[in-house]
């Protein structure tokens, strides 16, 4: 019931944006429609009702304005919700480790939330506050909190059809008996049989001289005699 979006909607019903005193720069930049300023303006009106008419009048005024909303605004205070869940489950308050880095011409923040030694979630944003809110949202999703919508699971990949391997071109395809082999097949030609070596006696009889053993040293080339 109490968050920036809800209070901003109540302020829009009262057209409080047109009553704000703003500087020229923020007025030209759409400051009259800024949710944070509208929420602050409604809190100021509610505080004025409390000071003028008391607690009961402010209480019923707020409930009447809240019930007149067409639909309750979504609570985006993930940090507050995570603090409740972490204290219930772990008995400790979550803390955030945030760092900024320049990506191109813009600055981006990365925040990691812890509730002990183990990290619960990581978030990114243009500001430190947005990064912490995104980290708290991721942590609530990981903890299975029912108030945070979970992202749809990724669709499973379809199995790829297996392709049949082409036959090895080196393997000759079987041919019918009597038909010539294909042009791209290989023909195995056996090696020629080696010529028989004649016996040693026959070679000497034909006038061949058998090699004489060397009488010189292989190492120094000197005569062995």
BATISE-53583 format. One record per residue: residue in three letters; x, z, y of N, C-alpha, C, O in turn. Coordinates in steps of 0.02 Angstrom, whole numbers, plus 50000, padded with zeros to 5 digits. Atoms other than C-alpha are relative to their C-alpha. Example, Ala and Ser with C-alpha at 12.3 -4.5 7.8 and 13.67 -1.06 7.14 Angstrom:
! BATISE-53583
ALA500455000049941506155039049775500455000050060500975003350059SER499584999749941506845035749947499615003750055499865004550110
This chain:
! BATISE-53583
UNK500405000049939500005000050000500425000050063500214997550115UNK499574999549940501445003350119500624995749988501104998049958UNK499415004450000502644988650131499934995150056499404994550087UNK499985004449941503114975750260499464994749997499144993350048UNK500505005450004501964962050195499305002550013498914999350048UNK500684997249990500414973050189499895001950073499375000250101UNK500084998049930500704980350362499984993950046499624994050096UNK500015006049959501054962950433499324996649996499084993950046UNK500665003050007499394956550364499495003850042499065000850074UNK500464996049959498464971050448500114998650074499644998450113UNK499855001649931499354967050611499734993250020499504992250076UNK500265006749986498854948750599499245000150009498974996450049UNK500734999449991497024953850580499835002550070499325000650098UNK500114997349933497174963250744500314995750055500234997250114UNK499655004449953498184949250827500495003950043500525003150104UNK499534995949963499524961650875500604996050025500944998150072UNK499435003949979500834947950890499964997750072500474997050106UNK500085002349931500104942051055500095005650051500145004250111UNK499934994349954500284959651130500725002650002500865007550037UNK499314997550002502144961751093500384997950062500304992350086UNK499545001649946503404962451235500664997949969501025001949939UNK499405002850033504814951151177500434996550052500204994550105UNK499555003949959506334943051253499854992649994499514990449947UNK500145007250000506304924551293500284996649938499974992149910UNK499695003350058507494920051152499615001149936499484996349900UNK500364998750062506564928751011499284997650003498984996149952UNK500685002649993504884923451082499984992649984499524990249951UNK499985007150016505394905151074500164998849926499964993749898UNK499825000850070506084907850899499475002249951499605002749891UNK500544998050045504394913350829499995007449984499775009449930UNK499994992850012504624932050848499325003249994499255008449963UNK500684997150004502744934950867499704999449931499205002649915UNK500235000650070502504929550686500495003149951500405002349890UNK499514996950044503984939350618499695006149965499415010549998UNK500344994750038503384950850479500255006950017499865011650021UNK499734993349986504554965150520499745002750066499595008650071UNK500254997849936503984965750702499255001549997499025006350028UNK500724998850007502144964450655499875006649963499435010449982UNK500094993850037502324978550529500175006150043499825011150041UNK499834994549955503184989550657499455001250052499315006950070UNK500534999349951501804985950783499395003649971499095007750005UNK500574996750029500444991250662500155007449988499715011649997UNK499824992950008501385007350622499955003750066499765009650068UNK500064996849933501445010850809499275001350017499115006650044UNK500724998949987499555008450823499735005749958499355009949982UNK500234994650045499275019750672500255006850025499895011750021UNK499744993849972500405032950751499615002150062499515008150074UNK500404998349941499385031850913499325002949980499085007650011UNK500644997350024497765034650816500105007149975499685011549988UNK499864993350026498555049750731500085005050058499815010550055UNK499894995549944499115057450897499365001050040499275006450070UNK500604999449959497445054150980499435003449963499065007449993UNK500604997650035496195058450842500165004249938499705006949908UNK499834995850057497155067550705500124996249936500074990049933UNK499795003050064497665064650526499424996649965499504991049940UNK500565002950037495935061550451499794993350030499634988749993UNK500195006349968495525048150578500504994549983500314988849968UNK499495004950017497185039250546499964998049926500054992249909UNK500065001250072496945040950358499444995149985499544990249950UNK500585004450013495215032950356500084993350035499864988250009UNK499895006449966495715019850483500454995449958500324989549952UNK499555004150041497135014150372499654997549938499714991649921UNK500345002250061496065013750215499494994450015499434989749977UNK500495005249982494715003550303500354993350013500114988149992UNK499635006249987495994990850364500284997249935500284991149925UNK499715002450063496794989950191499464996949956499594991749925UNK500545002750042495134987150102499714993550028499404989749991UNK500255006249970494704973150223500454994049986500284988350003UNK499565005550016496184962750163499704995649946499394998249900UNK500285004350053495674947450061500315001249932499975000849881UNK499654998650063496984951549928500605004350016500945003150066UNK499414995849986498314964949916500644995949999500724991549957UNK499365003649997500024958649965500455002249943500425007949921UNK499534998450053501364957849833500565004450027500865003050079UNK499484995349979502574972249844500684997049981500834996249922UNK499345002850012504314964849864500555005250008501145003550013UNK499504994749994505174981749878500265001649930500105006849901UNK499744999150067506104979749715500495005949997500565009149945UNK499534994449999507404992649768499645006649990499875010949954UNK500394993850009506085006149783499745000849930499745006349902UNK500254999850068505335001649615500565001549951500475005449904UNK499444998750045507035001349531500245007350005500445010249955UNK499804993049993507435018549602499555004549958499795009249928UNK500464996050041505875025649518500164999249926500205004149888UNK499865001350071506275017149351500665003149979500715006049925UNK499344997450018508105022249355499995007749996500315010649952UNK500034992750003507705040449392499605002449940499755007749912UNK500384998150059506425040849252500404999049936500365003249890UNK499655001750062507555032749121500695003149996500905005649944UNK499304997950002509305037849171500125006550038500665009550032UNK499904993949962509035052749286500504999350056500795004350077UNK499535001249946510115044849422499724994850047499284990950029UNK500215004849949509895034849581500444993849997501054994549995UNK499575006150003510485016549574500394999150065500175001150119UNK499595001649942511875011249691500234992749994500244989949939UNK499875007149995512404993849747500724998850024500975002250068UNK499335002349981514104985449760499924992850026499814988249987UNK500135006549968513934970949884500624997450034501015001150064UNK499455003449968515194958349945499754993450029499304990350001UNK500185006349968515064943450063500554994949994501144996749994UNK499525005550004515904926650047499714994050037499104993050038UNK500225005949962515824910850152499974994149953500464992349921UNK500105006050040515094895850061499834994350047499274993850072UNK500095005449951515324880450169499965002950070500415006450092UNK500114997549932514634884250342499575006350002499455009050055UNK500434994250003513544898650283500345005749962500845004749927UNK499734994150033513884916150221499505002349947498915002949961UNK500424997950056513214921850053500255006749974500855007949968UNK499844993350025513144939549985499825000449926499334997549903UNK500114998650071513264944949804499995007549991500435011150015UNK500094992850009512654962049751499895001549926499544997949891UNK500074997650069512794971249584499745007250004500035011350039UNK500314993449999511694986449552500205003849936500205000949882UNK499794995650055512265000949441499545006149998499275008350049UNK500324993550010511405016249369500425003849950500185006049897UNK499504997350046512955023549289500594995349998500774992450049UNK499425004350006514435013849223499824992849988500194988350007UNK500185006850018513494998549161499604996850056499165000050085UNK500405003649949512834985349284499314998349972499234996649913UNK500695001450020510954982649279499784993050021499364990049987UNK500205006649977510794966449378500444997550056500785001550090UNK499615003349947511624954149497499534995650041499104992250013UNK500435003949957510824945949648500404996650055500974998650069UNK499695003849946511244933649788499514999350057498904999450046UNK500435000849943510584931349963500404998450062501014999350065UNK499675001649937510944925850140500205006250038500655005950081UNK499824993649969511004944150195500135005049944499965004049886UNK499854994750048511594959950111499365002949972499325004449912UNK500634997250022509804966550103499664995449949499394997749898UNK500305004750048509174950650017500375000049933500054999649881UNK499624999850062510584951349890499845006249960499795005949899UNK500174993850035510184969449848499304999749971499185002149915UNK500685000750026508334965549830499994995449939499644996749890UNK499965004750056508754950949715500325003349940500125002249883UNK499684996350055509904962149612499515005049969499505005849908UNK500494995350026508534975249596499464996449960499234998949909UNK500505003950038507284961849542500284998049932499934998449881UNK499705001950064508494955549408500075006049954499985005449894UNK499944993950041508774973449349499335002049971499295004049913UNK500674998350025506904976649334499794995249945499474997349896UNK500165004850053506704960749233500385001849936500115001449881UNK499614998250059508114966149118499755006349966499825007149905UNK500274993850028507314983349095499304999349974499025003949945UNK500675001150026505644975549052499465003250041498965005450013UNK500514996949958504684982249201499404995350005499494989350019UNK500605004150002502894975949193499784997550068499384992850072UNK500215002049933502694974449383500384993950026500204991150078UNK499605005649978503994960749396499904994349951499984995249891UNK500115005850043503594943449330500664997649971501154996850008UNK499395002450033504864937449204500044992450005499534989050007UNK499905007349998505604920249214499854997149931499965000249880UNK500175003350063505044907849084500634998649961501144996649989UNK499405001350040506254906148938500144992649997499704988450004UNK499795006950003507234890248923499754996849936499754999949882UNK500245003650058506524877248807500574998549953501134996949974UNK499485001250050507464875148645500164992549998499734988350007UNK499795007050003508454859248627499744996849936499754999749882UNK500225003750058507744846148513500604997849959501114995749987UNK499425002150041508874842248364500134992650007499674988550008UNK499815007049994509824826248382499964996549933500184999249883UNK500015003750064509494812948249500704998049980501104995850021UNK499345001850026510994810048140500054992549990499604989249964UNK499875007150008511734792748143500394998749936500865002449920UNK499645001750061512284784547983500664996750018500714992550063UNK499355002949988514094780247977500034992949975499774991349921UNK499915006950020514534761947971500514999649943500975003649941UNK499525000650056515434756347812500704998450026500794994950075UNK499305001249982517324756247821500164992649992500094990049937UNK499855007250008517864738247858500574998649954500644993049929UNK499425001250046519434740547753499795000049928500154997549885UNK500224999850069518414743647598499644993549984499144992050016UNK500325006450015517974726847519499315001149971499225005249925UNK500684999450025516114724947491499964996749932500284991749920UNK500065003050067515614721447311499664993250005499164992450040UNK500275006950001515264703047280499774998549930500015001349881UNK500245002150065514334694847142500544995949965500984993049996UNK499495003450040515324687247003499954992550013499424989450006UNK499985007249987515864669647046499924998250073500064992450090UNK500085001749929515484670747233500645001650037500975006550020UNK499374998749963516934669647357499955006350041499405007950064UNK500034993949960517394685647447499874998450073500004992850096UNK500145000949928516864688047627500654999250038501195001050015UNK499405001549961518044682947766500345006350025500955006550034UNK499704994049972518274700547830500215005049947500395010749964UNK499784995450052518684708147660500744999049987501034993950004UNK499295000250015520434711947603500114998049928499745000249883UNK499825002150068521214703647452500665003249982501165002450017UNK499404996450022522474714147359500414995449956500184993249903UNK499555004450038523944703647299500535004549968500885008150004UNK499504995750032525054712147169500704997750018500824991750028UNK499305001649986526924712947203500294996049942500114997149884UNK499695003850056527984700447106500435004549957500725009449980UNK499604996050046528824707046952500744999150014500964993550027UNK499275000749986530674710846979500354996149945500174996449886UNK499615003950049531934699346896500405004849956500655009849979UNK499624995650045532764706946743500754999750016501024994350029UNK499284999649987534544712746772500384998549935500265001749884UNK499645001650062535734704646647500475005649981500705009550023UNK499534994750022536804716046541500684999050031500854993650054UNK499355000049967538514720346605500484995249965500894991949998UNK499555004550037539394710546469499874992750017500344988850023UNK500165007049985538454694446508500274998050068500514992450077UNK499755001749933538934695446694500744998850000500994994550037UNK499295000950002540754697046653500194993649964500704990449977UNK499845006150037540654682646533499924993950043500264988950033UNK500115005749956540014671046668500524999650055500474995250098UNK499475000349950541564674746774499915004950057500295005050105UNK500094995149947540864688846878500505005749990500605008149935UNK499524994550002542144702046918499645006450018499295006850068UNK500294993449986541594719946910500395003250056501005002650059UNK499664996949943541984729747067500505005149976500365009249932UNK499474995450017543614739247057499935006350042499745006050101UNK500044993849960543664757247110500535000050054501094997550043UNK499544999949943544474760047280500575004849986500485010249958UNK499414995850010546234766947278500225003250065500785005750069UNK499834997049936546204772947458499555006050013498995006349988UNK500374993949984545634789547524499424998350046499514994550093UNK500575001249957543884789447600500065003550067499775001250116UNK499974996149938544344802347730500554997550047500434996850107UNK499435001849958546074796747791500224992749992500654990450029UNK499825006950010546194778947725500694999049971500954993449972UNK499345000650029547854782547642499954998649924499444999849893UNK499985001650071548364777147469499985006549960500295011549978UNK500054994150043547914789247331500625000949956500735006349929UNK499414999550042549544785247238500545004150035501085005150007
